[in-house]
């Protein structure tokens, strides 16, 4: 996915619980490395050594944040929590890096969050009026304070978390660590994935995706269910299935379309197989008279293979990707982004020259960099370019963690499909239907996806203050100011 304002990834959370002290810091490091695709702004790890927390976090990728020396300083422990961040609430500042750690009258607590609350503005306002002092602009800190408030009157940390779940609304997959317990929970809608497994030595591992379990040698046990709390402690594993569970889970459809790694399994379904199926459905819905199918690395490759298999048009590697160039959206300024795309992707002329090409990618948001990729194909001699997208047009903001908080930059909100095709310079353009998205996981429309960014059917209330940086505002922009 190479769009200058394409959908940015989610955060990734990781946790490990071991019966005996060990090198859980390195295990968390490997797990976060496997989840790096979900967030590239910051990384952090907290190690629990019999109630003593050692934490380190910083801005940057996992490999730059954690040196061997830094991991050694985290020491040994029997529990750890890790996080990689792309922020959907709050800017990329050190104060917003996770996990967050708090010391309160009932002990230490660390938290790592993947998702986005729809009532964070109201919660924060309420907490501030009660005297809470916020040190970040992330909605995760509001979750932390709500849990802490409930803990003051609850008999256990898991009971406090269950009560907090009735207060926080929206998307949240959380890993919470107390001095003696590791707790994983998923919001009642199950917007974001969360699973757990076990290593050969009996350690339990929690992660946003199963690919992180693979990275540390843990076998997947199962996904954590929407509205479920799973507690890992010395006595074993316990589950609380809360009363706030919804009747119909609504996992973000874009987890299968783009966010998750292809080698992950989410809610029992292979992401790779889902993308192949999306490409096959796309071939049925939008056939093309062409000579070759090409996928945009890396996000369009699986769907391109599926398109090829169903259509009978040969698939070939049409682009060489320079794997040593950082992700495009990290660049500042449109010219810089376009330069990075140019050196990151290079068309293979022998594959596309003189041919009618089906170009497959996962989505279009603005269309600017997509237009440049099409130009690369044309310059390499492609006779025709027929673009196919493995998602429907984005026409609505997302309030559950995907970085689309306004219709302003959504090209599909301002242009028809034919107009978009002309803007990006393709001979034809086809989007996967919403019905196709709903069938991509297992071939049936089981209604278990959130497709609000495509159809506006939000499964929860929407936030009153939707802007990503709503807590970074000038005095003149505040609605209420007090001396």
C-alpha positions in Angstrom: 0.0 0.0 0.0 1.8 3.0 -1.3 -0.6 5.8 -1.1 0.6 9.1 0.4 -2.6 9.1 2.5 -3.5 5.5 2.3 -5.0 3.7 5.3 -2.4 3.6 8.0 -1.9 0.5 10.0 -3.2 -0.3 13.5 -1.2 -0.7 16.6 0.1 -4.1 17.7 0.0 -5.5 21.3 1.9 -8.4 22.7 2.1 -10.0 26.1 3.8 -13.0 27.7 3.1 -14.9 31.0 5.6 -17.5 32.2 5.5 -19.5 35.4 9.2 -19.0 36.0 11.4 -16.0 35.5 13.2 -15.8 32.2 14.2 -13.7 29.3 10.7 -12.4 28.5 12.1 -9.1 27.2 13.6 -10.8 24.1 10.4 -12.8 23.6 8.5 -9.5 23.5 11.1 -8.0 21.2 10.6 -10.9 18.7 6.9 -10.6 19.0 6.9 -6.9 18.3 9.2 -7.4 15.3 6.5 -9.7 13.9 3.9 -7.0 14.5 6.0 -4.1 13.1 3.6 -3.8 10.1 0.9 -2.6 12.5 2.7 0.5 13.7 6.0 2.2 13.0 5.9 5.4 15.1 7.1 4.0 18.5 7.7 0.8 20.4 7.9 -0.2 24.0 8.3 -3.1 26.4 7.5 -3.5 30.1 9.0 -6.4 32.1 7.5 -7.6 35.3 9.9 -9.2 37.8 7.8 -10.4 40.7 5.9 -7.1 40.9 8.9 -4.9 40.0 8.2 -3.2 36.6 11.1 -2.2 34.2 10.0 -0.2 31.2 11.5 1.3 28.1 9.8 2.9 25.1 10.8 5.4 22.4 10.0 6.8 19.0 11.0 4.6 16.1 11.0 1.1 14.7 11.5 -1.9 17.0 15.1 -2.5 15.8 16.1 1.1 16.4 14.4 1.4 19.8 15.7 -1.8 21.3 19.5 -2.4 21.3 20.9 -5.5 22.9 22.1 -3.4 25.8 18.6 -1.9 26.3 17.0 -5.3 26.3 19.5 -6.5 28.9 18.6 -3.5 31.1 15.0 -4.7 31.1 16.2 -7.8 32.9 14.5 -11.1 33.6 10.9 -11.5 34.6 7.9 -13.8 34.3 5.7 -11.3 32.5 6.1 -8.7 29.8 3.8 -6.4 27.8 4.9 -4.8 24.4 3.5 -2.4 21.9 4.1 -0.9 18.5 2.2 2.2 17.7 0.5 4.0 14.9 -1.6 6.6 16.7 -5.2 7.2 15.7 -5.7 9.6 18.7 -2.8 11.8 19.6 0.4 12.8 17.7 3.6 10.9 17.3 5.2 12.1 20.6 7.2 10.2 23.1 4.5 10.8 25.7 2.1 8.8 23.5 4.4 5.8 23.2 3.1 2.7 24.9 2.8 0.6 27.0 1.6 3.1 29.7 2.6 2.3 33.2 0.9 3.7 36.3 1.6 3.3 40.1 -1.5 3.6 42.3 -2.6 2.6 45.7 -3.4 -1.0 44.6 -0.1 -1.5 42.9 1.5 -1.2 39.4 -0.3 -1.6 36.2 0.8 -1.5 32.5 -1.4 -1.4 29.5 -1.1 -1.7 25.8 -4.0 -0.8 23.5 -4.9 -1.4 19.9 -8.0 0.5 18.7 -9.8 3.8 19.2 -12.5 4.9 21.6 -15.6 6.7 20.3 -16.2 8.4 23.7 -12.7 9.3 24.6 -13.4 13.1 24.5 -16.3 12.7 27.0 -14.3 10.4 29.3 -11.3 12.7 29.3 -13.4 15.7 30.1 -15.1 13.9 32.9 -11.8 12.7 34.4 -10.2 16.1 34.1 -13.1 17.7 36.0 -12.5 15.2 38.7 -8.9 16.2 39.0 -7.1 13.7 36.8 -4.0 15.0 35.2 -3.2 13.7 31.7 0.4 13.3 30.5 -0.4 12.2 27.0 -3.0 12.9 24.3 -3.8 9.3 23.7 -7.2 7.8 24.4 -5.3 4.9 26.1 -4.6 7.0 29.1 -8.4 7.5 29.6 -8.8 3.7 29.6 -6.0 3.5 32.2 -7.6 6.0 34.5 -11.1 4.4 34.2 -9.7 1.0 35.1 -7.8 2.5 38.1 -10.9 4.2 39.4 -12.8 0.9 39.2 -9.9 -0.9 40.9 -10.3 1.3 44.0 -13.7 -0.4 44.7 -13.4 -3.7 42.9 -12.1 -6.9 44.6 -9.6 -7.7 41.7 -8.0 -6.2 38.7 -10.1 -8.3 36.4 -13.3 -7.2 38.1 -12.2 -3.6 37.7 -11.6 -4.2 34.0 -15.0 -5.7 33.6 -16.7 -2.7 35.1 -14.5 -0.4 32.9 -15.8 -2.2 29.8 -19.2 -0.7 30.6 -17.7 2.8 30.5 -15.4 2.7 27.5 -16.9 2.4 24.0 -15.5 1.7 20.6 -12.6 -0.4 19.5 -10.1 -1.8 22.0 -8.0 -4.9 22.2 -6.0 -4.6 25.4 -3.2 -6.4 27.2 -3.1 -5.3 30.9 -0.4 -6.4 33.4 -0.7 -6.2 37.2 2.0 -7.4 39.6 0.6 -11.0 39.5 -1.6 -11.3 36.4 -1.6 -10.8 32.6 -5.0 -9.9 31.3 -6.2 -9.8 27.7 -9.5 -8.4 26.5 -11.4 -7.5 23.4 -14.2 -5.0 23.0 -17.8 -6.3 22.6 -17.8 -5.8 18.9 -14.4 -7.4 18.3 -13.3 -4.6 16.0 -9.6 -5.5 16.4 -8.0 -9.0 16.5 -6.5 -10.6 19.6 -5.4 -14.2 20.2 -3.3 -16.3 22.5 -1.2 -19.4 22.4 1.3 -21.4 24.3 5.0 -22.2 23.9 6.6 -25.6 24.4 7.8 -24.6 27.9 4.2 -23.7 29.0 4.4 -19.9 28.7 1.3 -18.1 27.5 1.6 -15.5 24.7 -1.0 -12.9 23.7 -0.8 -11.0 20.4 -2.7 -8.9 18.0 -2.0 -11.5 15.3 -1.0 -15.1 15.2 2.1 -14.3 13.2 3.6 -13.0 16.4 2.9 -16.3 18.1 4.8 -18.1 15.3 7.7 -15.7 15.8 8.2 -16.8 19.4 7.5 -20.5 18.9 4.0 -20.5 20.4 1.1 -22.6 19.1 -2.1 -20.7 18.5 -4.8 -21.8 21.0 -7.7 -19.5 19.9 -8.8 -16.0 19.3 -10.1 -14.0 22.3 -13.8 -13.6 21.7 -15.5 -10.2 21.5 -16.4 -9.0 25.0 -14.2 -11.6 26.6 -11.6 -11.2 29.4 -8.8 -13.8 29.7 -6.7 -13.9 32.9 -3.3 -15.6 33.0 -2.0 -16.3 36.5 0.0 -18.9 38.4 -3.2 -20.9 39.1 -3.9 -21.2 35.3 -6.1 -19.5 32.8 -9.5 -18.1 33.5 -12.1 -16.5 31.4 -14.8 -13.8 32.0 -17.4 -13.5 29.3 -19.0 -10.1 30.1 -22.6 -9.2 29.8 -21.7 -6.3 27.4 -21.0 -8.7 24.5 -22.9 -7.9 21.3 -25.0 -10.4 19.4 -23.1 -9.9 16.2 -19.3 -9.3 16.2 -18.1 -6.7 13.7 -14.4 -7.2 13.0 -12.9 -4.4 10.9 -13.1 -5.8 7.3 -9.8 -4.0 6.5 -7.9 -6.4 8.8 -8.4 -9.0 6.1 -8.1 -6.5 3.2 -4.8 -5.0 4.2 -3.8 -4.5 7.9 -3.0 -8.0 9.0 -0.1 -10.0 7.8 -1.0 -12.7 5.2 0.4 -15.5 7.3 -1.9 -14.6 10.2 -5.1 -16.4 11.1 -7.9 -14.1 12.5 -11.1 -15.5 14.0 -10.3 -18.9 12.5 -9.7 -17.7 8.9 -6.4 -17.4 7.0 -5.7 -13.9 5.9 -3.9 -15.1 2.8 -6.8 -17.3 1.8 -9.2 -14.4 2.4 -7.2 -12.2 0.1 -7.1 -14.9 -2.6 -10.8 -15.2 -2.3 -11.3 -11.4 -2.6 -9.2 -11.4 -5.8 -11.3 -14.2 -7.2 -14.5 -12.4 -6.4 -13.1 -9.2 -7.9 -12.4 -11.2 -11.1 -16.0 -12.2 -11.3 -17.3 -8.8 -10.6 -14.9 -6.9 -12.8 -13.4 -9.0 -15.5 -10.9 -7.5 -17.9 -9.6 -8.5 -21.4 -5.9 -8.5 -20.5 -2.6 -10.3 -20.9 -1.1 -10.2 -17.4 -2.1 -9.6 -13.8 0.3 -7.6 -11.6 -0.1 -6.9 -7.9 1.2 -3.7 -6.2 3.7 -4.9 -3.5 3.1 -6.0 -1.0 -0.6 -5.4 -0.3 -2.0 -6.2 -3.7 -0.1 -9.4 -4.4 -2.4 -12.0 -2.7 -5.5 -10.5 -4.3 -3.7 -10.3 -7.7 -2.9 -14.1 -7.5 -6.6 -14.8 -6.7 -7.7 -12.6 -9.6 -5.3 -14.5 -11.9 -6.5 -17.9 -10.7 -10.1 -17.1 -11.2 -9.7 -15.2 -14.5 -7.1 -17.5 -16.1 -5.0 -14.4 -16.9 -1.3 -15.2 -16.0 0.1 -13.6 -12.9 3.6 -12.2 -13.0 5.8 -10.1 -10.8 5.5 -6.7 -12.5 7.3 -4.6 -9.9 10.6 -5.0 -8.0 10.3 -3.6 -4.5 13.4 -2.1 -2.8 13.1 -3.6 0.6 15.6 -1.2 2.1 13.4 1.9 1.7 11.2 2.9 4.6 7.5 3.0 4.4 6.3 5.8 2.1 4.0 7.6 4.5 6.9 8.3 6.9 8.1 10.9 4.4 7.2 14.6 4.9 5.8 16.4 2.0 4.2 15.1 -1.2 7.3 15.6 -3.4 9.4 13.5 -0.9 6.8 10.8 -0.9 6.7 10.6 -4.7 10.5 10.4 -4.8 10.4 7.5 -2.3 7.8 5.7 -4.4 10.0 6.0 -7.4 13.0 4.4 -5.8 10.9 1.9 -3.8 9.0 0.4 -6.8 10.5 -0.2 -10.2 8.4 -1.9 -13.0 9.9 -4.9 -14.8 9.6 -3.8 -18.4 9.9 -7.3 -19.8 6.7 -8.3 -18.0 4.5 -5.4 -19.0 5.9 -3.9 -22.2 3.3 -4.1 -25.0 0.8 -5.8 -22.8 -2.7 -5.2 -21.3 -2.1 -5.2 -17.6 -4.6 -5.8 -14.7 -3.1 -3.8 -11.8 -4.4 -5.0 -8.4 -4.1 -3.1 -5.1 -6.1 -3.1 -1.9 -7.5 0.5 -2.0 -7.4 4.1 -3.2 -7.8 7.0 -0.8 -6.5 10.1 -2.5 -5.3 8.7 -5.7 -2.1 10.7 -6.0 0.6 8.0 -5.6 -1.7 5.5 -7.4 -1.5 7.8 -10.4 2.3 7.7 -10.2 2.4 3.9 -10.1 0.2 3.8 -13.2 2.7 6.2 -14.9 5.5 3.8 -14.1 3.7 1.0 -15.9 3.0 3.3 -18.9 6.6 4.3 -19.0 7.6 0.7 -19.0 5.5 0.1 -22.1 2.2 -1.2 -20.8 -0.3 -0.9 -23.6 -3.4 -0.8 -21.3 -3.8 -0.6 -17.5 -7.0 -1.9 -15.9 -7.0 -1.2 -12.1 -8.8 -3.5 -9.7 -9.2 -2.8 -5.9 -9.8 -5.5 -3.4 -12.0 -3.2 -1.3 -15.0 -0.9 -2.0 -14.6 2.9 -2.3 -13.9 4.7 0.9 -16.7 7.1 1.5 -16.9 7.5 5.2 -14.6 8.2 8.2 -13.5 5.4 10.4 -13.8 5.9 14.2 -12.4 2.5 15.3 -8.7 2.9 14.7 -8.1 3.2 11.0 -6.7 6.7 10.2 -9.6 8.2 8.2 -11.2 10.9 10.3 -12.7 13.0 7.5 -14.3 12.8 4.1 -12.1 15.7 3.0 -9.3 13.6 1.4 -11.4 10.6 0.2 -11.4 10.7 -3.6 -14.5 8.6 -3.9 -16.5 11.2 -2.0 -15.9 13.8 -4.7 -15.6 11.8 -7.9 -17.4 9.0 -9.8 -15.6 5.7 -10.6 -15.1 6.9 -14.2 -13.7 10.2 -13.0 -11.3 8.5 -10.7 -10.2 6.2 -13.5 -9.4 9.3 -15.6 -7.6 11.0 -12.7 -5.3 8.1 -12.1 -4.8 7.4 -15.8 -6.2 3.9 -16.1 -8.3 2.4 -18.9 -10.8 0.9 -16.5 -11.3 0.8 -12.7 -13.2 -1.8 -10.6 -13.8 -2.0 -6.9 -14.7 -5.1 -4.9 -18.4 -4.8 -3.8 -19.4 -4.7 -0.2 -21.0 -8.1 -0.7 -17.7 -9.4 -1.9 -15.9 -8.0 1.2 -18.4 -9.8 3.4 -17.7 -13.1 1.7 -13.9 -12.8 1.6 -13.2 -14.5 5.0 -14.8 -17.9 4.3 -16.9 -17.5 1.2 -20.2 -16.8 3.0 -21.9 -13.6 4.1 -22.0 -14.2 7.8 -22.5 -10.5 8.6 -19.5 -10.4 11.0 -17.6 -7.4 9.6 -17.7 -3.7 10.2 -18.0 -2.0 6.7 -18.8 1.5 7.9 -16.0 3.1 6.0 -17.6 1.8 2.8 -21.4 2.0 3.6 -21.7 4.3 6.6 -23.4 1.6 8.7 -21.6 2.3 12.0 -22.1 -0.5 14.6 -21.8 2.0 17.5 -22.3 5.6 18.2 -19.8 8.0 16.5 -17.6 10.3 18.5 -18.5 14.0 19.1 -14.9 15.0 18.5 -13.6 12.8 15.7 -10.4 14.6 14.8 -7.2 12.5 15.4 -5.4 15.3 17.3 -8.5 16.6 19.2 -6.5 16.9 22.4 -3.8 19.0 20.8 -5.6 22.3 20.4 -4.7 26.0 20.8 -6.4 27.9 23.5 -8.4 29.8 20.9 -9.8 26.5 19.6 -11.1 25.3 23.0 -14.8 25.2 23.4 -14.5 26.0 27.1 -11.7 27.8 28.8 -11.4 28.5 32.5 -9.0 30.7 34.3 
